[in-house]
Amino acid sequence: MTQIAALLAQKWPDAVVELDHGNAYQLLVATILSAQSTDRMINTITPALFEKYPDADALAAADHADVEKLIFKSGFFRQKTKSLIGMARTLVEKHGGEVPQTMEELVQVPGVGRKTANVVLGNALGKQEGIVVDTHVARVSQRLGLTKETDPVKIEQDLMKVVPREQWAMFANRLIWHGRRVCFAKNPDHENCILAPLCPSAGLVTLGPTKKAKTPMKITKPTAIKTAARTAKAVKKKTAQPRRGAR
């Protein structure tokens, strides 16, 4: 595990969350919007959204229809609008308009799950409360043999056991960058993967006895004879038919 972390740090020393933001509130909004979308798409939406609603107080008082228009391209815009305004109202009513700085408080905010909370805590607030587990972290950690789990919470628990706490946020960012740029869901780039020598899925580590290749099917002599007989019979039948127009 130490070697994996070191190689990731060598490959992606400056890995950061790729959602544009200037503070914890903006990163929280962007992360909620990023569900079922891409960071690139969200980064085209948030400038106008942040200009109109620069803080939780402004967003808490927003009209649903106005927010829906601004975030329409993110997908699931109605549900996301409900989550954003609900989140902002909770921040205003219970936290003085500020983003809570503990996992326990953040996951009680509408639209915020453990993954979103980890993104904000680790990248905007400098709090190492857990490890972000998105599709990239899940895929790469499974391929590396760091976990056999498929549930995000269980994957996070496995990673937290082997990654030093002070590296939790950065380790997740580097794993995400690696998943986006090298360890693709389809056709991972093993040739340019710095982790390939340590990765079972790269085919460089023996996982057990290999399966024997199936031998090609051979046509037995009886089969060949039967096939030839059927062909000859068909030809004979065809030639025996009277020609059209013949008397």
C-alpha angles and dihedrals in degrees: 000000000000090000092050092051091048093050092048090051089050093049099040107023094156100040111151137168105281098217109105112239142146101202144005094275092055093046090049091052093046093048093051088050093048094070109117090359139079130262089236092057093045091051089060091053105043101065092068092039093052092045092056096036106029096167144015093269092058094044092047089061095044125125112244094227092053093051092046091057092052096049100033094115093057092073128237085046097166095055091042091051090053090049094047096050092042090050092050093048091050091051091050096044100041108020107033092255093300129118111255115247100214132074092230093058097039097054089056090063116098113261094016122116129171094275093052091046091052091051092053098039095047100039106031104025102031093235118144098208098138146326123280110241113193128152092282096049091046094049098044096043090050092049091049090053093243091128141009093199126107099192110093094224092052091045089053091050091052092050093046089058094058104030118075110247095238089060099048098104096040093044090056092048091051093047090051092050090048091051093049097045107029116002097059122182088242123035100359113210098246093165092063097035115116089200096053095104089057098039122095092201091059089069093239096109123066109240097179141299113339120236117252115248115251113252114238114261113258125212107236122221095252090051092051091050093050092048092050091048093052091049093050092048092051092050092048092050092050094051092046093061114100115252115252111262094018118136 
